[in-house]
């Protein structure tokens, strides 16, 4: 059985790994996949009854916000290059 600490570590570390992969992604499809993964970590972190701490939620929210900016900037750059 996992402890509350384990699930909090899994959420933050999993989101960080997906963010690192998002930063290296070369295609829109890859970026959207990793962005969606981070979204799933955020959805789970919003589950209050699962022993998720406020620090974990805040950490995953920050990662999601950074991922949003990275994904949007990359998409914008791609559109500008196609114009």
trRosetta pair geometry for C-beta under 8 A, 3 or more apart (Angstrom, degrees):
i j d omega theta_ij theta_ji phi_ij phi_ji
2 6 4.1 -123 -167 82 98 140
2 7 5.7 104 132 -49 131 87
2 10 7.9 -20 -161 -15 149 138
3 6 4.9 109 53 -1 69 101
3 7 7.6 -141 95 -1 42 84
4 7 6.1 -56 -152 37 36 106
4 8 6.4 35 153 -18 67 108
4 51 3.4 -120 -120 167 105 134
4 52 7.9 -147 -161 -63 92 27
4 53 7.5 97 157 -40 112 94
5 8 5.8 -59 -150 39 32 111
5 9 6.3 30 155 -17 67 108
6 9 5.9 -60 -149 39 29 109
6 10 6.2 29 155 -21 66 108
7 10 5.5 -50 -143 35 33 114
7 11 6.4 35 156 -22 64 104
7 50 6.5 -122 145 147 159 106
7 51 6.1 98 55 82 135 110
7 52 6.9 -89 118 -83 115 72
8 11 5.9 -53 -150 33 29 111
8 12 6.6 17 159 -8 64 108
8 51 7.4 -99 -44 124 98 89
8 52 6.4 144 -92 -134 83 56
8 53 5.5 19 -112 16 140 103
8 55 7.6 46 -167 80 131 94
8 56 4.2 -117 -146 -77 92 140
9 12 6.2 -62 -145 43 30 102
9 13 5.7 16 165 -7 69 117
10 13 6.2 -61 -133 48 22 102
10 14 5.6 24 165 -22 62 116
11 14 6.0 -57 -139 37 19 110
11 15 6.3 16 161 -15 59 110
11 41 5.3 137 -159 -164 75 96
11 44 6.1 -149 -110 95 115 116
11 45 5.2 124 -176 -77 146 98
11 52 7.0 38 -9 -126 165 108
11 56 5.5 65 77 -176 133 118
11 60 5.7 -50 152 -69 107 133
12 15 5.9 -59 -149 38 27 109
12 16 6.3 27 153 -19 64 108
12 56 5.8 -114 -49 -137 105 79
12 59 4.8 -1 -116 116 112 141
12 60 6.3 -115 -95 -62 61 82
12 63 7.6 157 -147 -23 62 144
13 16 5.5 -54 -146 37 33 113
13 17 6.4 36 155 -21 66 103
14 17 5.8 -52 -149 34 31 111
14 18 6.5 29 153 -15 64 106
14 37 7.7 -125 156 160 97 107
14 41 5.5 179 96 -97 109 129
15 18 5.7 -54 -148 39 33 111
15 19 6.3 37 151 -23 65 105
15 37 7.9 174 -113 125 53 87
15 38 5.3 82 -143 -131 85 80
15 41 4.1 -162 -73 107 100 164
15 42 7.5 92 -107 -50 133 71
15 59 7.6 143 66 127 141 90
15 60 5.0 166 -38 -125 168 82
15 63 4.4 103 144 104 121 159
15 64 7.3 -59 -158 -52 130 75
16 19 5.5 -51 -147 34 32 115
16 20 6.5 36 153 -20 64 102
16 63 6.3 -103 -76 -116 58 140
17 20 5.7 -51 -151 33 32 112
17 21 6.6 29 151 -14 64 106
18 21 5.6 -56 -149 40 34 111
18 22 6.2 42 150 -26 66 104
18 34 4.8 165 -175 -165 84 86
18 37 4.2 -155 -127 99 144 125
18 38 4.9 -170 105 -61 136 82
18 41 7.1 -168 21 -12 144 135
18 67 7.6 3 116 -102 99 142
19 22 5.4 -49 -145 33 33 116
19 23 6.5 37 154 -22 63 101
19 34 7.4 151 -82 159 22 117
19 38 6.3 76 -64 -89 78 132
19 63 5.3 -110 -56 -165 140 101
19 66 6.5 37 -143 93 131 118
19 67 5.5 -110 -111 -76 88 102
19 70 7.8 119 -157 20 82 154
20 23 5.8 -51 -153 30 31 113
20 24 6.8 16 153 -6 62 108
21 24 5.9 -65 -150 44 34 103
21 25 6.4 58 148 -52 67 93
21 30 7.8 -120 153 169 94 101
21 34 4.8 -165 96 -110 103 140
22 25 5.5 -31 -150 -4 34 121
22 31 5.8 77 -151 -138 80 65
22 34 3.8 -162 -73 109 84 136
22 35 6.1 99 -118 -59 132 68
22 38 7.2 -22 -39 -26 145 130
22 67 5.6 34 95 -135 171 96
22 70 6.0 101 132 102 115 140
22 71 6.8 -56 -174 -66 123 91
23 70 6.2 -73 -92 -157 70 152
25 30 3.7 -177 -151 113 111 113
25 31 4.4 169 100 -68 147 67
25 33 7.8 167 -117 49 144 96
25 34 6.0 -149 -49 10 138 135
25 74 7.8 62 82 177 101 171
26 30 6.4 46 44 38 57 148
27 30 4.7 95 58 7 83 101
27 31 6.9 -149 94 -4 44 87
28 31 5.7 -59 -148 39 32 111
28 32 6.1 27 158 -17 68 108
28 74 7.9 174 -98 122 65 110
28 75 6.7 75 -118 -102 102 87
28 78 6.8 -87 -67 28 105 177
29 32 6.0 -55 -143 38 28 107
29 33 6.4 34 154 -24 62 106
30 33 5.7 -54 -152 31 31 115
30 34 6.6 20 158 -9 65 106
31 34 6.2 -62 -149 41 30 102
31 35 6.0 31 154 -20 66 112
31 70 7.8 -150 -149 122 114 95
31 71 5.3 146 164 -123 116 87
31 74 5.9 -158 -110 86 160 147
31 75 7.6 -161 101 -56 153 89
32 35 5.4 -53 -141 40 32 115
32 36 6.2 37 156 -23 65 104
32 71 7.3 101 -84 -148 53 128
33 36 5.8 -57 -153 34 26 111
33 37 6.7 31 148 -22 62 102
34 37 5.3 -44 -149 29 39 117
34 38 6.7 40 152 -18 65 99
34 67 7.5 -141 123 -147 92 123
35 38 5.8 -52 -154 34 34 111
35 39 6.6 40 145 -22 63 104
35 67 5.5 157 -119 158 76 117
35 68 7.5 101 -145 -86 114 49
35 71 4.9 36 -84 -77 140 151
36 39 5.2 -50 -151 33 37 119
36 40 6.7 42 150 -23 65 98
37 40 5.7 -51 -157 29 34 112
37 41 6.8 34 147 -16 65 100
38 41 5.6 -49 -153 34 39 113
38 42 6.5 41 148 -20 66 103
38 60 7.8 170 -171 -168 80 85
38 63 6.1 -142 -151 127 120 104
38 64 5.3 163 147 -100 113 72
38 67 4.8 133 64 -6 170 174
39 42 5.5 -53 -149 36 34 114
39 43 6.4 38 152 -22 66 102
39 64 6.8 97 -87 -128 52 115
40 43 5.6 -49 -148 33 34 113
40 44 6.5 31 154 -15 65 103
41 44 5.9 -56 -150 38 32 109
41 45 6.2 33 151 -22 65 108
41 60 5.4 -146 130 -145 103 125
41 63 7.6 -23 93 86 137 135
41 64 7.8 -162 77 -66 99 103
42 45 5.5 -55 -145 36 32 113
42 46 6.6 37 154 -25 63 102
42 60 5.2 173 -95 144 64 115
42 61 6.7 97 -128 -85 107 54
42 64 4.8 37 -70 -68 137 146
43 46 5.8 -53 -157 27 31 114
43 47 7.7 44 144 -32 58 93
44 47 5.7 -38 -169 5 45 118
44 50 7.3 -57 179 61 80 162
44 52 7.5 161 137 -80 71 143
45 52 5.3 159 -152 -165 53 146
45 56 5.7 -152 -138 130 109 96
45 57 4.7 153 158 -105 109 64
45 60 4.3 178 -28 46 166 155
45 61 7.6 -139 104 -41 145 75
46 52 7.7 2 20 83 7 160
46 57 6.9 96 -84 -127 47 112
47 50 4.3 37 115 2 116 122
47 52 5.9 108 73 -4 72 135
48 52 6.6 -100 -113 52 30 102
52 56 5.3 -117 -169 79 81 134
52 57 6.0 89 145 -54 114 93
53 56 4.7 102 58 3 79 100
53 57 7.1 -143 98 -2 45 85
54 57 5.6 -54 -149 38 35 112
54 58 6.2 35 154 -18 68 107
55 58 5.8 -55 -146 39 29 110
55 59 6.2 32 154 -21 64 108
56 59 5.7 -55 -147 36 30 112
56 60 6.3 22 159 -13 66 107
57 60 6.1 -59 -145 40 28 105
57 61 6.1 31 154 -22 64 109
58 61 5.6 -54 -145 36 30 115
58 62 6.5 32 155 -20 64 103
59 62 5.8 -54 -152 33 30 110
59 63 6.5 28 152 -16 64 106
60 63 5.5 -51 -147 38 36 114
60 64 6.2 39 152 -21 66 105
61 64 5.6 -54 -147 37 31 113
61 65 6.3 33 153 -21 64 105
62 65 5.7 -52 -148 35 31 112
62 66 6.5 31 154 -16 64 104
63 66 5.8 -55 -150 38 31 110
63 67 6.2 33 151 -20 65 108
64 67 5.5 -53 -145 38 31 114
64 68 6.4 39 153 -26 64 102
65 68 5.6 -48 -151 28 31 115
65 69 6.8 28 153 -14 62 103
66 69 5.9 -57 -155 37 34 109
66 70 6.3 32 152 -18 68 108
67 70 5.7 -55 -145 38 32 111
67 71 6.0 29 159 -17 67 109
68 71 6.0 -58 -145 39 25 107
68 72 6.1 20 160 -14 63 113
69 72 5.9 -58 -140 42 27 107
69 73 6.0 26 161 -19 65 111
70 73 6.0 -58 -144 38 25 109
70 74 6.3 21 158 -16 63 110
71 74 6.0 -58 -147 38 27 108
71 75 6.3 25 156 -17 64 109
72 75 5.8 -56 -145 38 30 110
72 76 6.2 32 155 -20 65 108
73 76 5.7 -55 -146 37 29 112
73 77 6.3 31 154 -20 64 106
74 77 5.7 -52 -146 36 31 112
74 78 6.4 33 153 -21 63 105
75 78 5.7 -53 -150 34 31 113
75 79 6.5 30 153 -17 64 105
76 79 5.8 -55 -150 37 31 110
76 80 6.4 31 153 -19 65 107
77 80 5.7 -55 -147 37 31 112
77 81 6.4 31 154 -19 65 106
78 81 5.8 -56 -149 36 31 110
78 82 6.5 26 154 -17 64 108
79 82 5.8 -59 -149 36 32 109
79 83 6.7 41 152 -33 64 102
80 83 5.7 -47 -152 19 34 117
